[in-house]
Each structure stands twice: as structure tokens, then as C-alpha cells.
């Protein structure tokens, strides 16, 4: 997989996953790395940034297996921005596909 | 390297950040390693996947510098924070700013030049204006010549003030553009797989 494609989209994957349900860090890494090759250290800086930008709030919740986990929850602001970003992405991906599929 | 070594190293690298922020970061990394291990992964391999504590710390510091510059209300302090943010990104990824640095230094230098010139002009013209007003009564010659000198000097003072206001807003704009460019750049550095 060409890693050039990864740039910019990981943040969008994180936003999209958290907008569906509250997630903890490792869960996000697992879900994304099932499909996209990422180095695992990249997720936390992104989570920290998105939290600082007030897209996410965090809370601690006890887990069955041990110490509490930190969950990331989307704010109203985060939801708005995610909607915009996803709409732009869908249009872009669609346009690229149209161009690729013309090549016959 | 095991988990405790990694966290200890990370703490050392982060030591000039505020303590509660460091604790938060260590907590997050600790949670990550714990979760990965309870999912059945090797400690050694998990640590490796996180990359070096030094790079991690540089990344956090660059981000923090950008945030600080963003929230600085005073323009002069904001400018110095922005320069520090540029430095922090240079340390993190020296080649990332290669196309940015030339134009940035050029424009920043020019802006500085305009500041200096306008300030100097303002001071000089104000002094001349005051001197002229004080000596008006003692000058001989046509009153029209004096009036025109009076208004030229006044106009010069006003023009320098206008240029200063303009360059003030331009500097603000430049700082804002620089910060958004740096944020965008850091995003790419962070997502480098």
C-alpha cells in the first residue's frame, strides 16, 4: 500500500469512528489498522490535537479487565466539522473514481 | 526495551512540559501498551510500534508551541511563539519546511523592513512637525508657504501612521497564515505511516 495515500485520511477515520460511538485509544488503533497500515504511535498525537481543538471530550470509564480506559466522545463542534469533512471527502473520492473509470 | 523503560525515557524527553500534561501523556501511552498486551501482543513488539520516545516528544512539543502561539493575545509575543514553532518543526522534520523557509524569511524580512522604515519616518516627521509648529511665529516669508509646509508635515505623519496600521494587520495576517501552514505540516508529519 502506498503510504502517500494515508496522509490526511487517518484523522478523518478517527473522526468518523468516534462520531459513531465513544471509543478508547487502542480500540481506534485496532479498527483502523485492520484496513490501513499505520504506525501505532500516530494515533495519540491526533487524539490529543483533536481534543485540544475541542472536537473531542474525554472521560475515564472502568473496564472489566482492569484499570479505567480513557474514552473519546465527540462534541457538537466535532460533529459539525466531521460532517463537513466527510462531505468533502465523498465528493473528492467520487470525482477521482469518475476520472479513473473513464480510462477504458 | 520494556514498558517501564519506554515510559521512563518518554518522561525524561518531555520534562520541560507542564507536569499534568506529561502525566496525561504517560497515562495514555501506558494504557495503550497495557491494552495491546492484554490483546495478546508481545511487549517488545508493542513498544517498537510506538516509535522512539524522542520523536514522540518532539512531536508533542511542536504541537504545543503552535497551540501556544495561537492563543497568545499580544502580537509581539505571538510572533516570538510562532518563530519558536517554526524552530520546533525544523527540529522535528528538517526537510519538511524546505520550500517554506525561503519565502517565509523573505516576506518576514520585508515586513520587518517596512516596520522599521515606517517607525523611523513617523518619529522623524513628528519631530519636524513639532519643531515647525514651535518656530512658525519666528519664521518670515509668505504664510502660504508656511501653511503648505504645515500640511505636508501633518500629511507625512498621518501617512506613516496609516502604513504602520497596515503593516500591523499584515503582520497579524502573516502570523496566522504561518500558524495554519505549520499545523497542516505537523498533521502530515503525524500521519506519516
Interface residues (C-beta under 8 A of the other chain):
Chain A: X3 X6 X7 X8 X9 X10 X11 X24 X25 X26 X29 X30 X36 X37 X38 X39 X40 X41 X42 X44 X45 X46 X47 X48 X49 X52 X65 X66 X67 X69 X70
Chain B: X25 X27 X28 X29 X31 X32 X34 X35 X36 X38 X39 X46 X49 X50 X51 X55 X56 X59 X60 X63 X67 X187 X188 X190 X191 X192 X193
